[in-house]
Amino acid sequence: MDDKNELKKLSGRKSPAEKKKSRRRTIALVIVGIIAAALIVIIFNRQAVFSPLRDIFLPVGKAGFPVTLPGSAAYDMGKLGGNFYLLTDTYLYTYTGGGAEIKSVQHGFNRPASSSTDRRVLVYDKNGKDLKVYSKSEEIFAKTMDDAIVFSKMGGGDRSAVVTTSTRYSNYLYIFGGDGKQLFRWASPDEKIMGVCFSDNGRFLYVSVVGEENGELNCAVLCFDTTKEQGEIWRASTGSAVSYSLEYADDGIYTVTERGAYLFDKNTGETKAKNDFSKQVTGICSSKVMRVVLFHDSASNGVTAVVYNENLEPSASLSLGEAGSFDVENRTLYVLRENALFAYDSELIERRNYQLDNDYSDVMIMDGGAFLLGYNTVQRVNL
């Protein structure tokens, strides 16, 4: 028997029992390796992994409308992925879509302003140096910039764009990831940054700028790849017209300027559509399938709404008189006039109106409801 075992050892052959034991050992090592790799991923991404789980089991207040608000000099209301938030001069409040308070935090800023996506809300101190990024239930990270913040914008991939002043350049533009790490920086040498927007995944950044050449304004939209240390990929001119808005849309980069609207190709910057304006722009609102621009109506001293199609050609127009706040969802334009809310289709035909229980100053459409901001209250009307 010993001779046979010695022969097996010399020949390198293993018995069936030894082979089975070896396979078990290999499988165990593979499982341990997978678990270790998963733990490493979780540790380095613990904020992204555990924050949503905490939100699921987060205790919230009693739901119901109207929501009573604390006194504040001003309010900023925004969407937060089926929830909503209110920014006051001292606090940030988050609520469920049913009106239950989730969290309230004191931001500590002198001139608070905000920007949000479905997952995050960015609060910054305008003309100050500080900013904070929150989920609906907690602070994710905070930053103190070297220079004063001009404006900030949340975007795809939980990325934050921060535009600051500079003593050496016209502006600095910083991009931070969802964990607060700096991913990109661009120094604009001689052009002021007016607006920014991200691609859906946050990789590409689009920037509207205004400069001067031979005494004339020179305005443009630029595209950057934030994963590469290089200059702009493309630049598209809007002439001497300053951009009021910049939007990443399914069909291109959509910008409304003081003198017209442009649609640029995302990859090349080529002009796909353009329309010139003859009236003063007073408001801009859009959805994925409907673009509306509001103009000053000198005849009524109010506003005129114009709907533009995919080629930026006007397809409908309506004088709205005096109107307070606007929002668009799908193919419906909602217009708030103090104690009444009106719904217009894409042809600007009135389809419905809602008589409200009070006067309201702002409206936000979300999840089949109109969220109305009043004096120290938020009301919801089912649509």
N, C-alpha and C positions, 0 to 999 in steps of 0.2 A: 504493500500500500504506500509506504514511504517512497519507494522507487517511482511509483506512478505519479505521486505528487511532485517529486523532483523533476520528472520528465515534463509535466505540465508547466512548471515554472520556467524550465529551460526553453520550452517551445513557445512560451508566451500565450498559450491558450488558457481560457478561463472556463470554469464549470458553469452550468446553467444558473446555479445559485449565486455565484460570484457576479455573473453578468446582470442578473436581476438586481442585486445589491448595488452594482455600479450605476445602473439606470436610475434607481431611486435617488442615489446620491447626486447624480447630474440634475434630475428634475428638482430636487430640493434646492440646489445651488441656483438654478434658473429662477425659481420662485423667490428666493431671498434677494436675488439681483433685481427682479421686477419691483418688489416691495421697496427696496432701497432707492431705486430710481424714482418711484412714485413719491416717496417721502421727500426726496430732494426737490422735486417739482413743487410739491405742496408747500414746503418751507419757503422757497423763493417766491411763491405766488400766494402766500397765505392770505393776503388782503383780498385778492380776487376770489379765492376759494371759499373763505369763511364768511366774508361780508354778506353775500346773498343768503347764506344759511341763517345768519343772525337776523336778517330782515324777515325771513319766513316766520320765525318764532318771536318776533318783536311785539311786545305788548303795546297796544295803541289805545287812544282815548275813545270816548263815546262818539259814534258816528252820527251824522245828521246835519241838515242845513236849516237855517243859515248858520254859518260859522261866525262866531263873535270874535273880533280882533282887538288886540290892545291898541291904545292910542298911538299914532305915529304921524310924523309930518308927511310921509309919503310911503306908498306901497309899490312893490314890483311883484307881479304874479307870473308864474311860469309853469310849464309842464315838466313832469319828472316820471315818465314811463307809466302812465295810468294813475299816477299820483300827481299832486301839485304842490308848489311851494309859494310862500309869501316872504318877501324880503322887506324888512322895515329899517328904520334908521338905526336900530340897535340889535335886532334879532333876525335869525332865519328860522322860519317855521315850515315844517313839512307835514302834509296831510295825505290821507288816502283819498281815492276818488269818491268815497262815501262821506268825506268830511271829518273823519276821525284824525285827531292830531297824532303824528308819529313822533316828532322830535322838535325841540326848540333849542337853539344854541345862540349865544351872544357872540357876534362876529367881531366887535370892537373896532369897526372902521368908521372914519369920519364921513366919507362920501361913498357909501356902498353901491355897487352895481353888480349885475349878475348875468350869467349865460348858462344854458343847460342843454343836456341831451336826455335820452330816456333813462340813463343810469347815473348821471352826475350833474351837480350844479356847482358852478364856479362863482365864488363871491370875491370881489376885489375892491380895493380902496382906490377909487379914481383920483388920479394925481397924487396918490400915496405910493407906497412901495410894497404893500403886503397883499397877499391873496390866499384863499383857502378853497380846497375842493372837497365837497361832501357827497356821500351817498344819501339816500333818504333817511338814514338812521345814524350816521356818524361822520366825523371828519376823516378824510382819507390822507391828505397831506396839506402842508402849508409852506409858503415860500415868501422870502423877503428879497426883492429885487434890488439891484444896485442903483437903478434910476427910477424916476416916477413912471407909474403905469398910465398909459394913454387909454388903452382898452384891452380886454381879454375875451377869448371865445373858446367855448368847448366844442369838440368835434368828434369824428369817428375814431374808434379804437380807444376811447377814453382819453384822447389827447387834448392838451390845452395849449392855445396860442396866446402869448403875452407880448404886447407891443409896448415898448418903453421909450422914453426920451433918451437922448445921448448927448454928451458934450463934444464928441468927435464926429458923430454921424447925424443924419436926419432922424433915424429911428433904429432901435434894435428890435428884432423879432425872435422870440424864443419859443421852442416847442418842448413841452414836457409830456412824458408818458404817464400812464395811469398810476404809476407808483411814485411820481414826482421827479423822476430822473430826467435830466436834460438830454434831449435827443437831437436837437438841431438849433442852430443860431444863424441869423443872417443880419448883417449890418447894411442898412440902406444908406448909401453914401450921400445922395442929394435929392431923394424923393421921399415925401411924407407918405406913410402907410395909412390908408383910409379904411380898409376892410380886409377880412380874411375868411376863407371857408376851406373845409377839408373834404377829401374824397371819403367815401363810405368807410373804408378801412383805415383811414387816417394817414396813409402813406404820402399822398400827394396834397400839396398845399397851394391854394390859389390866393393871390394877394393883389388888391387894387392899390395903385399909387398915384400921386400927383407930384409933378415936378415943374420946372420952368426952363424954357429954352428961348433965348432971344426975346425976352419979355412976354412970351406967350406961355399959357399953361399947357403942359404936356402930360396927359393922363393915360394910364395903361393898366392891363391885368397881366400878372405874371404867374407862371406855374413852376413849382419846385418839387423835386423828389427829396423828401426829408430823410431818406436812407443813404443819401450820397452827399459828400462834401463838394458841391459844385454850385455854379450860378444857376440862373433860371433856365428851365428847359425851353420855354417859349415866352414870348411877349406879344400881347395884342393891344393895339392902340384904340383908345376911345376918344381921340382928338383932344380938345380942350375941355371936355365935359367931365366933371368930377362924379365919381361913382357914389350912389346913395346906398346900394345894396349889392351883395355878391352871394350867389347861391349855386351849390353843386346839385344839378338836376339830372334826371335820367338821360335827357337828350343833349346835355352840354353844360357849360358854365354860363349862367344867366346873370346879367348885371343890368341894373337900372341906373341911369345917370341923370343929371339935371336936364339933359337935352334929348334923351332917347334910351332905347333898350337894345341890348346886344345879346346874342347867343353864340358862344365860342365853342369850337370843338375841344373836348377835354384833352386829347392827345397832341394836337398840333397848334391850337390857338387860332385856327382858321375861322373867319366869321361865317357862321351858318345862317344867321338871320339878323336883321337890324330894322329898327323903326325910329324915326325922328319924332320928337314931341314939339308942340307949339305952345303948350300951356305949362304952368308951374306945377311940378310934382309935389303933392302933399302927403301921400301915403302909398305904401306898397304891401301887398299881401298875396300869398300864393300857396297852392298845394301841388301835389305831383301832377295833377291833371287840369289845373286852372290857374291862370295868371291874371291878376287884377292890379291896375295902377289907378290911383286916385289923383285927380287934378283939381286945382282951384277953379271954381266956377264964378266968374266975376259978375254974371247976371244975377245970381241968387246969393252971392257972397257965401256960398257953401262949397260942396264938392261934387265932382262928376266922376263916376266909376266907369272904367273902360276895361273890357275883357280882351286879352290878346290870345290868338291861337298859336299853334306850334311854329308857325313861320313869323311870329310876332306881328301879325296883321290884326287890326282891331276887328273883333267879331260882334261886339255888343257895347252899347253905351247908355248910361242913365244918369240924369241929374238927381242927386240924393238930397239936395238942400243942406241944411245944417245936420250934421251927424257926428256922433262922438267917437265911437270905437268900431273897429272892423276885424273880422277874422274869416278865413276861408277853410272849409273842410270838404275834401273831394270836389264836387262840382257845384258847391253852394257857397254864396257870399252871405255872411251874416253882418247886419248893420245895427248898431245900438244907438238909439236916440232916447237918452234919459230913462224913461220908464216903459219903453217898448223895444222889442227886438224883432227885426224883419229878416226873412230868409228869401234870397233871390237865386234863381237857377243860373246856368252858364249863359243864358240869353238875357239875363237881368230882368226876368219876369218874376214879380213877387209871387211866391208860392205859399207863404204862411207868415203870420205875425203873432207875436206873443206879448200880451199885456202883462207887465211886471208889477210886483207889489211895492216897488220903491224906485227911486232914481239911482242909476248906476253909471260909473265912469269908464269901466273897461269890461271887455268880454273876451273869453278864451273858450274855444270849442274843443272838446275832448271826450272821446268814448260815448258819443251819443248824448252829450249834455252841454249846456252853455253855462260856464262858470262866470258869474257876474260880480265884479268888485264894486262895493258901495262904501258908504261912510262907516268904517270900522266893522264891516260885515262882508262875507262872501256868500252868495246865494247860488244855487244850481237849479236850472230849468231843464227838464227832459225834453229832447227834441223829437 
